[in-house]
Amino acid sequence: MDPLLSIRELTLKGRGNDAWVTLLDKIDLDLRRGEVLGLIGESGAGKSTLGLAAMGYTRTGCRITEGSVMFDGMQLVGAPRKALLALRGTRIAYVAQSAAASFNPAHQLVHQFAETPVQRGIMDFDAARQKAERLYRRLQLPRPERIGFRYPHQVSGGQLQRAMVAMAMACDPDIIVFDEPTTALDVTTQIEVLSAIKEAIQLRQTAALYITHDLAVVAQVADRIMVLQHGRQVEEGGTRDLIDAPKESYTRDLLNVRRQKKTTISPSREVVLEVTGVTAGYTKRKNVVEEISLKVRKGRTVAVVGESGSGKTSLARVITGLLPAAQGQISFDGAVLAPSLKGRSKETLRRLRMVYQMPDVALNPRQKIRRILGRPLEFFFHMDAQAKQRKVLELLDMIEMGPEFYDRYPSELSGGQKQRICIARALASQPDLIICDEVTSALDQLVAEGILKLLQRLQDQLGVSYLFITHDLATVKAIADEVIVMLKGRIVEQGPRDEMFIPPHHDYTRRLFRSVPEMDPAWLDNLLASRDGDQLGYFERSDEPVV
Amino acid sequence: MDSLKKMVVKRLAAGAVTVLVVSILIFVGVEALPGDPATAILGQQATPENLAALRKELKLDMPPHVRYFSWVSDVARGDLGRSLTNQRPVAEMIGWRFSNTLFLALAAATVAVPLAILLGMLAALYRESWLDKLLSISSLSAISFPEFFVGYILIAIFAVKLGILPGVASIHSGMGFGQKLLAIVLPTITLMLVVLAHMMRMTRAAIIGILTSPYIEMAKLKGVGRRRIIYHHAIPNALAPIINVVIMDLAWLVVGVVVVEVVFVYPGLGQLLVDAVSKRDLPVVQASGLIFACTYILLNLTADVLSILTNPKLRTAN
């Protein structure tokens, strides 16, 4: 049987500052009916570009310079616009990364579902509405008969993502391109969307291109996996073969990235930070964190895990005094701190520092690295120009960056390098505690791994403590000594890391830990199979009910 | 809808405060005008005794804050006072002229708003094409000319050279609707040219800003055609900025027409205001200022309410 989609020697270039940059370099790809091909790689690998090119679509500023895209006997490269429009939405459909951004905020879900089928005259609105309802039910959306009449902002992220999968299936396409469909979701929500996608694909033997940066995720749905790096094909193979016996070293790196684990050490005695019964909120009526008590010991790392909206970042803001606590007490090295930043001494500010999730926005784009790192030295230690220069170079050395970065602007740095600069800036004041707020979430996995290793090395060298906020349990394994699990502003469980990975657990912790995809193609199926016998209500909807 | 009602009430209250502040500014501004109303009325030859008597009669001899409070309390009771120059009630003088100003503004808006939005959509749809460039160049030139210049050029061409349209837009109550319309063709075109460009460019910018959104790419990948993307996917989300610009321009059409009314000798509120300032007719100046301020505030409130109604997120919030 001829493949449904056949891409040969596809080369695609994008307009850079003044030259054409190669985004895809001679890619070959075949996709048969009912087959799922996983496309995997880090950012800049060209996964999305390839997924879009499979639909005959290139983003503004890009063009296909070579090669062919054959879909069911039709050449898509250079095909007339009308012919491509007729194909999209009906025979090839697309599921975007962020459903929240990709649904039009001005229209109700079912109208967006019905747009393609009604516009093409495939069915009338009523039939489309009924089909939407059937698919919504199939994908386990709550109140399938009503949810279509909601606007996107009225539906949670996980539900929206499932609604988008339903929308892609409106015209029973031959191929669906999934572009990082679960990346923006919490792990517990990711499971639901993943199982919905699996269900959707099996329902009609739809072929799919599944794009993601997460090997463990793609292993659950794909028959074959293709690894991309810098627009080039690194390796392709059957899912199990590729995971069990990768041929290329890059693939091995990707596979190993989530297996890093911190060695267990005995707890030190000294407590640096102690939070007791802290409650705080942005308004008087609603608290975002409630009755939080925790300890961070010298030279140790406490990881705070939880889903988005669980109050992790708010807790960091309370500790730093950006959000003054309404109740409770925060003491640092034995001394009680003022709840508000304004009431704290410069010395406290020096000893308690923070590193943020997005290095792009945390660095002033108009300041050179020497100024960014020099500022705290001047502010806290009143260093003169010479001492400052020496110290900045020393800091750069500590974060494994050379003196050539001294005079550069943040825009000349990669994401990982920028995050290193942020860490160096926090280190400049020789703090006792650094609060790291999702510092690796915006980075590619291999880069994130480097950052985690750096943080660990710095801790071993300097004895600095970390309060490490993350939603990623692999990161927890890699860095934490102790773990705190948060849910809805409260701590549901806390303890040494090794104990946290052993049952029994609070229901939520159990659900959270079991939701992390494992590098085993059978993991999702096993988990889904066990769901009926799950007494703890594993699959209880975490999403808010639909009114 | 409750939150909307609350917002309207809040805004009206804020508007009332604004009007009060504006009334102080107007009063102070008028006080700061050089010259003396009594001299302006009686002329340079008047004897000091006559002037003093007139001042007393007009209560100009009282301290400013007393006059301010008596004026404000009169206005609050609905009494705008009497003109200093001809003793007629200000309300009567202003009423007819204000309706003329509204008539002119409405005529200009009726043509300009739909045309501007249509042209803005076309410019966005065919952006970077010759049509877009033509619209962009002509609208920029239209903005660049001051409105009195445009007005005089139009008069020179259509009234003086060709003689097909009246150059003076003097309308009066005896005229029929058609006659009135014909009389205001040239001032309407002048006003239109000024606001059209502004609204069109904002419409274009608002739509193009939205065209880079992920949901527009999604629509393209669903196989939606270019036109439908503009009117079905982009416009509903671009309405809020467009409405704001349209309303700002409507407000300008009402309060900013002074120059155009003078050029075309149109009996509107702007013309009256200019006359009243030159004659130091304080009650008329103050009343006109207040009316302009209220118009502005009410139109802005309308813009906010309409923006909320077009945004499902705000509309469905309870």
HADDOCK unambig.tbl for C-alpha pairs under 7 A between the chains (distance, minus, plus):
assign (segid A and resid 85 and name CA) (segid B and resid 223 and name CA) 4.34 0.50 0.50
assign (segid A and resid 85 and name CA) (segid B and resid 224 and name CA) 6.85 0.50 0.50
assign (segid A and resid 86 and name CA) (segid B and resid 223 and name CA) 6.30 0.50 0.50
assign (segid A and resid 88 and name CA) (segid B and resid 221 and name CA) 5.78 0.50 0.50
assign (segid A and resid 88 and name CA) (segid B and resid 222 and name CA) 5.33 0.50 0.50
assign (segid A and resid 88 and name CA) (segid B and resid 223 and name CA) 4.70 0.50 0.50
assign (segid A and resid 89 and name CA) (segid B and resid 221 and name CA) 6.50 0.50 0.50
assign (segid A and resid 89 and name CA) (segid B and resid 222 and name CA) 4.08 0.50 0.50
assign (segid A and resid 89 and name CA) (segid B and resid 223 and name CA) 5.54 0.50 0.50
assign (segid A and resid 93 and name CA) (segid B and resid 222 and name CA) 6.71 0.50 0.50
assign (segid A and resid 94 and name CA) (segid B and resid 221 and name CA) 6.54 0.50 0.50
assign (segid A and resid 101 and name CA) (segid B and resid 214 and name CA) 5.83 0.50 0.50
assign (segid A and resid 101 and name CA) (segid B and resid 215 and name CA) 6.15 0.50 0.50
assign (segid A and resid 102 and name CA) (segid B and resid 214 and name CA) 4.96 0.50 0.50
assign (segid A and resid 102 and name CA) (segid B and resid 215 and name CA) 3.92 0.50 0.50
assign (segid A and resid 102 and name CA) (segid B and resid 218 and name CA) 5.96 0.50 0.50
assign (segid A and resid 103 and name CA) (segid B and resid 215 and name CA) 5.37 0.50 0.50
assign (segid A and resid 104 and name CA) (segid B and resid 215 and name CA) 5.34 0.50 0.50
assign (segid A and resid 104 and name CA) (segid B and resid 233 and name CA) 6.85 0.50 0.50
assign (segid A and resid 106 and name CA) (segid B and resid 236 and name CA) 6.23 0.50 0.50
assign (segid A and resid 106 and name CA) (segid B and resid 237 and name CA) 6.25 0.50 0.50
assign (segid A and resid 106 and name CA) (segid B and resid 311 and name CA) 6.91 0.50 0.50
assign (segid A and resid 106 and name CA) (segid B and resid 312 and name CA) 6.13 0.50 0.50
assign (segid A and resid 116 and name CA) (segid B and resid 222 and name CA) 6.48 0.50 0.50
assign (segid A and resid 153 and name CA) (segid B and resid 313 and name CA) 6.55 0.50 0.50
